[in-house]
Amino acid sequence: MSDFLPTGIQLTYLVAASLFILGLKKLGSPATARNGNVVAAVGMLLAIVATMLDQHVLNYEMILLGLAIGSGIGAIAAYKVQMTEMPQMVGLLNGLGGAASALVAVAEFWRLLDAGAPVPLDVNISMLLDVLIGGVTFTGSFLAFAKLQGLISGSPITFPLQQPFNLLLLGAYLAGSAYLIVTPDSLPVFLAVVAVSLVLGVMFVIPIGGGDMPVVISLLNSLSGIAAAAAGFVVMNNMLIIAGALVGASGLILTEIMCKAMNRSLFSVLFSAFGSGSATGGVGATGATDQSVHSIDPEEGAMMLGYARSVVIVPGYGMAVAQAQHSVRELADQLERMGVDVKYAIHPVAGRMPGHMNVLLAEANVPYTQLYDMEDINPQFEQADVALVIGANDVVNPAARSDTASPIYGMPILEVDRAKHTIVIKRGMSAGFAGVDNELFYKDKTTMLFGSAKDMVAKLVSEVKQL
């Protein structure tokens, strides 16, 4: 039995790793995402059970207590947290993952220090990397949460000599790490390295604007995986290494996808403080330019939608803020009953995290078959009678396609201006995150419906029912 147990644990890890990979594959499509989440969760359950059978586990009571407390908090959060708050939830989970990984390295360092045992070079380097990546992920994610929750300003926070200061912190970490490699039993230096890592996480996120949160969340998710892999090397656990590597790799791929969707490099996202300029335009029916806009009321909008053959709905962050997804679904259902073909156009960076719009619409039970990615829906806009833009701005700005002087030039957009008519629901004429005026608002085919997304969509539903 004693010979079989280690082999059985490793075989269980292999099955769990296979389930992780299968789960990730299924997460790539809205049709299979829920099933993929369940498959990956089963894999994690197997990994936890196998680890608890390991002969190195010393205190089952504390582990079971931690599992009970963590499971309880997770279950309550799953039921209580609104879908509109999912970006904040993901930020917190990323941070906690980074903290857990960093604590593994701290605990291992403390154990080796008490035992007076020599620290192998590979373990020492793994601990130092784990502390750095886990610490940055922890404080960076919690700061991202604070920005998303509105606890602090979502605007980029910069100060003079910020980058030299960051380089100084990084130099201090490298110097402390070099000292610990030579003298691995220095507790004060190790604690100083931990503190520097935590400060680096803060400095990593504060210069990034709230509009870049989809990229930041993807990157922090990747870092939490890399930290877990480093923790796996510290405690020599193959399952932790594999799981961390999968999370790290998938997070990096998603980060690259987000950057391409914004036509910006990761370096630009992290260090350019994009969006720090004041937004142009004021609230009302006039913009920052001398151009005029055509404003309509819900009755006119309902007539345009009700007598259309095809409507493409473009959800944006404004829809998420107003929590209008259920009203949007009700409007779509009413239009479909009238024989209108309804589709949803999803931009990769619409919202505050990757897939934000998909999550909100799924909460409202919008059929996934009606959700179209940007590449699939753009060729169909010319055949659409009406494009209904709800709270989106930069992702539908034609300047990204035509104005070489625009900060967003080259960014892939949803080409709603090619539809026969466009209705934009927006509170006012204020600019989006990029701080530039939206050419779409002044197009001859564009009409503006000013007001809260939830209120305006509800009024559209009421008016459409009377047609």
Disulfide bonds with the S-S distance in Angstrom:
none
